[in-house]
Amino acid sequence: MHDHQDGPDRRHRRPEGVDDRTVEALGALSKALETTERARGHLYGFHQLTGGADLELDRAVRLLREAGHPEWADKVEAEILGRNVIPGHWTFQIVEAYNDTYYRPFQQLERSAVSELAQGRDHLYEAEMKEDRRTCGHPDHTARPPAAEA
């Protein structure tokens, strides 16, 4: 690692006694949680897109009626409008179940592991990778923002 004057701030320095394997394991755990965050974002996208499609059905029903196709308007209303996306569930219920069953427990476990194994210091793996890859003294390779405390 580089000189601490030009290195990461305190919260991104490995605490004494934390070994390479622990840093690597916490990095893998963090990466898995980040991937879960992305999956959760896709789930919210699914929720919003499905809800938007359902609301657009109101327009389709109205236009079918205006075009003289009341039987099709009735069919769309009865068969698709407001339909469950899986038995018993609208998308908000899927999002809630995912959050309660998987996302929040994962998030809490990751926080607990970082707290217990690395004194709560996040992104140690990434901070050390940054130190290994940056060019000390280069103005575009600084270790931290100008106002960050050591």
N, C-alpha and C positions, 0 to 999 in steps of 0.2 A: 504494500500500500504506500501511497505517496505521503509526503510531509503533511501533518495535520493542519498546518496553516493554510494549505492549498487543497485539503481533502474535504470529505463530506462533513456536513454539520453533525453535531453530537448525536442527534436522533437517528442518523443513518450510519453510525459507526457500530461495529460489532461489539457487544458488551464482553468484558473479560470472561473467559471460560466457555464461550460459545464456540463450538467446533465447526469445521467445514461442512460436515454431514448435516448438522442441525440447520445451518444457514441454507444449504441446498434443499433440505426437506421443507423448511418453511417457505422457500421460494416456490417449490412445486405446489404446496398447499395454497399459497396465494394465487398462483397461476390458475389452478383449478377453480378457485373462487371467482377469479376474473372471468373465466370462461362461463361459469354459472351466471354471472352478471349479464354477460352477452346473451345467454339463452333466455334469461328472464326478460331482457329487452325485446327479444323476438316474440316471447309470449305476450308481452304488452302490445306489440305490433299486431299480432294475431287477434288479440282482444279488440283493439281499436278498428282494425280493418273489417272484422266480422260485424262489429256494431255499426260501422258506417254502411256496410252493405245492407244490413237489416233496415236501417233508416232509409236508404235509397229505395227499398222495396215500396215504401209509401208512395213515392213518385211513380214507380212502375204501375202500382195498382190504380192510382188516379189516372194515369195516361191510358191504361187499358180500358178503363171505364169510359173515358172521353172518346176513345177510338171505337167504341161500340162493341167491346168484348167483355161484358160484365162477368161471363162465366169464367174467363181466364183471370180476371181481377179477383174473383171470389176464390179461385183455386190457389193463386199465389198467397192470398191472405190466410187461407185455411191451412195450406200445406207447408209454407216456408216462413212467412212473417212471424217472428217471435219464437221460432222453433229452437229446441235445445240443440246444441252442437254435439254433445254426447248425452246419453240418457241422464235426465235430471239436471243437466248443467248448462247454464249460459257461460260465456267466456269469463265473466267476472268471478264466477265460482271456481273455475279452473285456476285462475290467477291466485285467488285466495288460498286454495288448497296447496298450490305449489309453494307459495310464500310460507304458509304455516308448517307444511310437512317437510320441505326440503331446504328452501332458500335460507330462512331465518336460523334454523338449527346449524346449517353449514357456516353461515356468517358468524354465529356465536362461537362455534367450535374453533374456527380460524382465529378469531380475536383471542380466545383463551389460550391457544397454543402460542401465539406470538407474545402474549403477556407473560406466560409462564416460562417459556424457553428463551426469549430474547428481550426480556424487560420491556415489552411493549413496543419495541422498535420495528417499524415496518420497512419493507423493501430492502432488507440488508443484502440479499442476493443481487438485486439490481444495482444498488449503490456500489457494491464491490466490483460488479461488472463494469460499471461506468468508470471507476478508478483505473481498472486494468486497460480500458480502451481509450481513454482520453489522453491528450498530449498536454502535459503540465506546462504552464506558462503561455499556452496559446489562448488568445482572447475569446475564441469560440469554443473552448474546451474547459471552461471554468468548472470547478467542482460544485459550486452552489451559487444561488443568486447573490448579487452584491450586498443585499441587506441581511442575508441569513447570518445568524450568530454561530460562532464556533462551538 
